[in-house]
């Protein structure tokens, strides 16, 4: 079953077209910053071919403005990580819903802090469910590894059931999310960890090293048989 967003309300209202900068406070710890950047980097790496088609936007610690009144009251802060599908992939100072065709995020991940965890589990969850109509919402605590995910069904968030490997499937990503060595990571449909660009580089070097060693062992065996490996 594919979950889609409802049309944003009041799209016939003429809202101002202005450049609105994000008004998010700094992340509370280096762990949270590393986790946010890891999520962004890995997904961009995995989806690098999709960038050519310019059809998604990822951001971290950025304000989402959905009402001019909300700009004035500043009573809501934006997600630590969010993904919007079927949109232009370009730099933005913030996500302004009425300037983006009424689009809200397809997926949101909040990183739990001691000072905001209660709001993330209650107030923000309610906003993402009732106002944003965001199809999937996850939260993760980089310090304790607490992890949960929800899918919007019938207008209400329902918990996503983990698979036997304790991974949670995301329809919006077409990937699993799960905790690996204390970090929230992406996994393929076959439950294989999606590596970072750096990890791919290390793996490639290790593979090349092993291939060289195999070739050297084969050459040594051929020489024992008085066969010149270079003649083959």
TORKOL-4160 file (C-alpha; in steps of 0.2 Angstrom, whole numbers, padded with zeros to 4 digits, m for minus):
232
<pt num="1" X="0000" Y="0000" Z="0000"/>
<pt num="2" X="0007" Y="0017" Z="m0005"/>
<pt num="3" X="0004" Y="0031" Z="0007"/>
<pt num="4" X="0002" Y="0049" Z="m0001"/>
<pt num="5" X="0000" Y="0066" Z="0006"/>
<pt num="6" X="m0017" Y="0075" Z="0006"/>
<pt num="7" X="m0018" Y="0092" Z="m0003"/>
<pt num="8" X="m0012" Y="0106" Z="0008"/>
<pt num="9" X="m0026" Y="0117" Z="0015"/>
<pt num="10" X="m0030" Y="0134" Z="0009"/>
<pt num="11" X="m0019" Y="0134" Z="m0007"/>
<pt num="12" X="m0031" Y="0147" Z="m0015"/>
<pt num="13" X="m0025" Y="0159" Z="m0002"/>
<pt num="14" X="m0012" Y="0171" Z="m0009"/>
<pt num="15" X="0003" Y="0170" Z="0003"/>
<pt num="16" X="0018" Y="0182" Z="0001"/>
<pt num="17" X="0033" Y="0176" Z="m0010"/>
<pt num="18" X="0048" Y="0180" Z="0000"/>
<pt num="19" X="0065" Y="0173" Z="0004"/>
<pt num="20" X="0063" Y="0166" Z="0022"/>
<pt num="21" X="0079" Y="0160" Z="0031"/>
<pt num="22" X="0079" Y="0145" Z="0042"/>
<pt num="23" X="0077" Y="0150" Z="0060"/>
<pt num="24" X="0083" Y="0133" Z="0068"/>
<pt num="25" X="0094" Y="0133" Z="0084"/>
<pt num="26" X="0111" Y="0124" Z="0083"/>
<pt num="27" X="0111" Y="0105" Z="0086"/>
<pt num="28" X="0114" Y="0101" Z="0104"/>
<pt num="29" X="0129" Y="0089" Z="0102"/>
<pt num="30" X="0142" Y="0083" Z="0090"/>
<pt num="31" X="0133" Y="0066" Z="0090"/>
<pt num="32" X="0117" Y="0074" Z="0083"/>
<pt num="33" X="0127" Y="0083" Z="0070"/>
<pt num="34" X="0136" Y="0068" Z="0064"/>
<pt num="35" X="0120" Y="0058" Z="0063"/>
<pt num="36" X="0111" Y="0071" Z="0053"/>
<pt num="37" X="0125" Y="0073" Z="0041"/>
<pt num="38" X="0127" Y="0054" Z="0039"/>
<pt num="39" X="0109" Y="0052" Z="0034"/>
<pt num="40" X="0110" Y="0066" Z="0021"/>
<pt num="41" X="0127" Y="0060" Z="0014"/>
<pt num="42" X="0122" Y="0042" Z="0013"/>
<pt num="43" X="0105" Y="0045" Z="0005"/>
<pt num="44" X="0113" Y="0057" Z="m0008"/>
<pt num="45" X="0126" Y="0044" Z="m0012"/>
<pt num="46" X="0113" Y="0030" Z="m0014"/>
<pt num="47" X="0102" Y="0041" Z="m0024"/>
<pt num="48" X="0116" Y="0050" Z="m0034"/>
<pt num="49" X="0109" Y="0045" Z="m0051"/>
<pt num="50" X="0092" Y="0053" Z="m0046"/>
<pt num="51" X="0100" Y="0070" Z="m0044"/>
<pt num="52" X="0102" Y="0070" Z="m0063"/>
<pt num="53" X="0083" Y="0070" Z="m0063"/>
<pt num="54" X="0082" Y="0084" Z="m0050"/>
<pt num="55" X="0067" Y="0076" Z="m0042"/>
<pt num="56" X="0070" Y="0076" Z="m0023"/>
<pt num="57" X="0075" Y="0088" Z="m0009"/>
<pt num="58" X="0084" Y="0083" Z="0008"/>
<pt num="59" X="0088" Y="0095" Z="0022"/>
<pt num="60" X="0093" Y="0094" Z="0040"/>
<pt num="61" X="0089" Y="0106" Z="0054"/>
<pt num="62" X="0079" Y="0118" Z="0043"/>
<pt num="63" X="0063" Y="0127" Z="0046"/>
<pt num="64" X="0047" Y="0122" Z="0037"/>
<pt num="65" X="0035" Y="0137" Z="0036"/>
<pt num="66" X="0017" Y="0132" Z="0032"/>
<pt num="67" X="0009" Y="0148" Z="0038"/>
<pt num="68" X="0013" Y="0167" Z="0037"/>
<pt num="69" X="0006" Y="0168" Z="0055"/>
<pt num="70" X="0018" Y="0154" Z="0060"/>
<pt num="71" X="0033" Y="0165" Z="0054"/>
<pt num="72" X="0028" Y="0178" Z="0067"/>
<pt num="73" X="0024" Y="0167" Z="0082"/>
<pt num="74" X="0039" Y="0156" Z="0079"/>
<pt num="75" X="0030" Y="0143" Z="0089"/>
<pt num="76" X="0037" Y="0128" Z="0079"/>
<pt num="77" X="0054" Y="0122" Z="0074"/>
<pt num="78" X="0058" Y="0112" Z="0059"/>
<pt num="79" X="0064" Y="0094" Z="0058"/>
<pt num="80" X="0082" Y="0088" Z="0060"/>
<pt num="81" X="0080" Y="0078" Z="0044"/>
<pt num="82" X="0067" Y="0078" Z="0031"/>
<pt num="83" X="0064" Y="0072" Z="0013"/>
<pt num="84" X="0052" Y="0079" Z="0000"/>
<pt num="85" X="0049" Y="0069" Z="m0016"/>
<pt num="86" X="0044" Y="0075" Z="m0033"/>
<pt num="87" X="0052" Y="0092" Z="m0031"/>
<pt num="88" X="0066" Y="0102" Z="m0038"/>
<pt num="89" X="0083" Y="0098" Z="m0030"/>
<pt num="90" X="0090" Y="0115" Z="m0027"/>
<pt num="91" X="0097" Y="0125" Z="m0013"/>
<pt num="92" X="0085" Y="0133" Z="m0001"/>
<pt num="93" X="0086" Y="0144" Z="0014"/>
<pt num="94" X="0070" Y="0136" Z="0021"/>
<pt num="95" X="0055" Y="0125" Z="0016"/>
<pt num="96" X="0041" Y="0137" Z="0012"/>
<pt num="97" X="0025" Y="0126" Z="0009"/>
<pt num="98" X="0015" Y="0139" Z="0000"/>
<pt num="99" X="0030" Y="0143" Z="m0012"/>
<pt num="100" X="0032" Y="0124" Z="m0015"/>
<pt num="101" X="0015" Y="0120" Z="m0022"/>
<pt num="102" X="0008" Y="0115" Z="m0005"/>
<pt num="103" X="0021" Y="0101" Z="m0003"/>
<pt num="104" X="0025" Y="0094" Z="0014"/>
<pt num="105" X="0039" Y="0082" Z="0018"/>
<pt num="106" X="0036" Y="0064" Z="0013"/>
<pt num="107" X="0047" Y="0058" Z="0027"/>
<pt num="108" X="0054" Y="0066" Z="0043"/>
<pt num="109" X="0067" Y="0060" Z="0056"/>
<pt num="110" X="0069" Y="0069" Z="0073"/>
<pt num="111" X="0085" Y="0066" Z="0083"/>
<pt num="112" X="0080" Y="0066" Z="0101"/>
<pt num="113" X="0088" Y="0078" Z="0113"/>
<pt num="114" X="0084" Y="0078" Z="0132"/>
<pt num="115" X="0076" Y="0095" Z="0130"/>
<pt num="116" X="0065" Y="0091" Z="0115"/>
<pt num="117" X="0062" Y="0072" Z="0116"/>
<pt num="118" X="0045" Y="0074" Z="0124"/>
<pt num="119" X="0039" Y="0086" Z="0111"/>
<pt num="120" X="0046" Y="0075" Z="0097"/>
<pt num="121" X="0036" Y="0061" Z="0104"/>
<pt num="122" X="0020" Y="0071" Z="0106"/>
<pt num="123" X="0018" Y="0089" Z="0100"/>
<pt num="124" X="0028" Y="0087" Z="0084"/>
<pt num="125" X="0021" Y="0070" Z="0080"/>
<pt num="126" X="0004" Y="0077" Z="0081"/>
<pt num="127" X="0009" Y="0091" Z="0069"/>
<pt num="128" X="0017" Y="0080" Z="0057"/>
<pt num="129" X="0001" Y="0068" Z="0058"/>
<pt num="130" X="m0013" Y="0081" Z="0057"/>
<pt num="131" X="m0006" Y="0096" Z="0048"/>
<pt num="132" X="0009" Y="0090" Z="0037"/>
<pt num="133" X="0000" Y="0073" Z="0034"/>
<pt num="134" X="0018" Y="0067" Z="0032"/>
<pt num="135" X="0017" Y="0048" Z="0027"/>
<pt num="136" X="0031" Y="0042" Z="0038"/>
<pt num="137" X="0039" Y="0049" Z="0054"/>
<pt num="138" X="0054" Y="0042" Z="0063"/>
<pt num="139" X="0064" Y="0047" Z="0079"/>
<pt num="140" X="0081" Y="0041" Z="0084"/>
<pt num="141" X="0091" Y="0045" Z="0100"/>
<pt num="142" X="0110" Y="0046" Z="0095"/>
<pt num="143" X="0115" Y="0043" Z="0114"/>
<pt num="144" X="0103" Y="0029" Z="0119"/>
<pt num="145" X="0099" Y="0022" Z="0101"/>
<pt num="146" X="0080" Y="0023" Z="0105"/>
<pt num="147" X="0072" Y="0021" Z="0088"/>
<pt num="148" X="0054" Y="0021" Z="0082"/>
<pt num="149" X="0045" Y="0023" Z="0066"/>
<pt num="150" X="0027" Y="0027" Z="0061"/>
<pt num="151" X="0017" Y="0026" Z="0045"/>
<pt num="152" X="0001" Y="0037" Z="0041"/>
<pt num="153" X="m0014" Y="0025" Z="0039"/>
<pt num="154" X="m0032" Y="0032" Z="0039"/>
<pt num="155" X="m0025" Y="0049" Z="0045"/>
<pt num="156" X="m0017" Y="0042" Z="0060"/>
<pt num="157" X="0001" Y="0036" Z="0064"/>
<pt num="158" X="0003" Y="0018" Z="0066"/>
<pt num="159" X="0019" Y="0010" Z="0073"/>
<pt num="160" X="0030" Y="0002" Z="0059"/>
<pt num="161" X="0033" Y="m0016" Z="0064"/>
<pt num="162" X="0052" Y="m0021" Z="0064"/>
<pt num="163" X="0058" Y="m0036" Z="0053"/>
<pt num="164" X="0068" Y="m0050" Z="0061"/>
<pt num="165" X="0083" Y="m0040" Z="0060"/>
<pt num="166" X="0075" Y="m0026" Z="0070"/>
<pt num="167" X="0074" Y="m0015" Z="0054"/>
<pt num="168" X="0060" Y="m0003" Z="0049"/>
<pt num="169" X="0054" Y="m0003" Z="0031"/>
<pt num="170" X="0051" Y="0015" Z="0023"/>
<pt num="171" X="0040" Y="0015" Z="0008"/>
<pt num="172" X="0045" Y="0033" Z="0005"/>
<pt num="173" X="0064" Y="0028" Z="0004"/>
<pt num="174" X="0061" Y="0010" Z="m0003"/>
<pt num="175" X="0074" Y="0006" Z="0010"/>
<pt num="176" X="0075" Y="0000" Z="0028"/>
<pt num="177" X="0081" Y="0010" Z="0042"/>
<pt num="178" X="0090" Y="0003" Z="0057"/>
<pt num="179" X="0103" Y="0005" Z="0070"/>
<pt num="180" X="0121" Y="m0001" Z="0066"/>
<pt num="181" X="0135" Y="0002" Z="0078"/>
<pt num="182" X="0125" Y="0016" Z="0087"/>
<pt num="183" X="0121" Y="0025" Z="0071"/>
<pt num="184" X="0104" Y="0026" Z="0062"/>
<pt num="185" X="0108" Y="0019" Z="0044"/>
<pt num="186" X="0100" Y="0014" Z="0028"/>
<pt num="187" X="0098" Y="m0004" Z="0023"/>
<pt num="188" X="0093" Y="m0012" Z="0006"/>
<pt num="189" X="0077" Y="m0022" Z="0004"/>
<pt num="190" X="0089" Y="m0037" Z="0006"/>
<pt num="191" X="0094" Y="m0030" Z="0023"/>
<pt num="192" X="0112" Y="m0025" Z="0017"/>
<pt num="193" X="0120" Y="m0010" Z="0025"/>
<pt num="194" X="0121" Y="0005" Z="0013"/>
<pt num="195" X="0139" Y="0011" Z="0015"/>
<pt num="196" X="0145" Y="0028" Z="0016"/>
<pt num="197" X="0156" Y="0035" Z="0001"/>
<pt num="198" X="0171" Y="0033" Z="0013"/>
<pt num="199" X="0166" Y="0015" Z="0017"/>
<pt num="200" X="0164" Y="0011" Z="m0001"/>
<pt num="201" X="0182" Y="0017" Z="m0004"/>
<pt num="202" X="0189" Y="0007" Z="0010"/>
<pt num="203" X="0180" Y="m0009" Z="0004"/>
<pt num="204" X="0186" Y="m0006" Z="m0014"/>
<pt num="205" X="0204" Y="m0005" Z="m0008"/>
<pt num="206" X="0202" Y="m0020" Z="0002"/>
<pt num="207" X="0194" Y="m0030" Z="m0013"/>
<pt num="208" X="0208" Y="m0024" Z="m0024"/>
<pt num="209" X="0221" Y="m0030" Z="m0011"/>
<pt num="210" X="0213" Y="m0047" Z="m0009"/>
<pt num="211" X="0212" Y="m0049" Z="m0028"/>
<pt num="212" X="0231" Y="m0044" Z="m0030"/>
<pt num="213" X="0235" Y="m0057" Z="m0016"/>
<pt num="214" X="0225" Y="m0071" Z="m0025"/>
<pt num="215" X="0234" Y="m0067" Z="m0041"/>
<pt num="216" X="0251" Y="m0068" Z="m0033"/>
<pt num="217" X="0246" Y="m0085" Z="m0025"/>
<pt num="218" X="0240" Y="m0092" Z="m0042"/>
<pt num="219" X="0256" Y="m0086" Z="m0050"/>
<pt num="220" X="0267" Y="m0094" Z="m0037"/>
<pt num="221" X="0258" Y="m0111" Z="m0039"/>
<pt num="222" X="0260" Y="m0110" Z="m0058"/>
<pt num="223" X="0279" Y="m0107" Z="m0056"/>
<pt num="224" X="0280" Y="m0122" Z="m0044"/>
<pt num="225" X="0273" Y="m0131" Z="m0059"/>
<pt num="226" X="0287" Y="m0123" Z="m0070"/>
<pt num="227" X="0273" Y="m0113" Z="m0079"/>
<pt num="228" X="0277" Y="m0095" Z="m0083"/>
<pt num="229" X="0261" Y="m0085" Z="m0078"/>
<pt num="230" X="0266" Y="m0071" Z="m0089"/>
<pt num="231" X="0265" Y="m0083" Z="m0104"/>
<pt num="232" X="0246" Y="m0087" Z="m0101"/>
